[in-house]
Structure formats: structure tokens, C-alpha cells
């Protein structure tokens, strides 16, 4: 059985590295990603949606997308 990943693993590593380098505290990034993943999981459960990707992957993608907007990521990660 093959799995279909919405983002290739190399891109996921690159996005995670960008998040880590943007923050002064790596632990804080990990905690924020886990909180967002938890929120994503509960949102999917409430909506009755079957998740297309794992909550942690979704959280990293969302947070790395916000990286392009410094006013958002600056307040969350610093």
C-alpha cells in the first residue's frame, strides 16, 4: 500500500528548517507546532472531515506559509 504525501519529504524538511531558523527558541517552535496540530485535529473531528494529511504536517505547512508574513510569525515565534 503506497502513501500519497501532499508535500514531498524534502520540502517538509526545508519548511521545518525555515521555522526553526526564524525563531530564537527551538522549543517554543515545537510547542507551537504541537498546539496547532492539536487544534487542527479537533477541527477535523468537529467538521467530520477525514484528514487528508496528518495534523503535524498540516501545522508545519500552515506555519511555514505564514513565514511569508513577518508580522504574524514575528509575534508567535519570538
Secondary structure, 3 states (H helix, E strand, C coil): CCCCCCCCHHHHHHHHHHHHHHCCCHHHHHHHHHHHHHHHHHHHHHHCCCCCCCHHHHHHHHHHHHCCCHHHHHHHHC
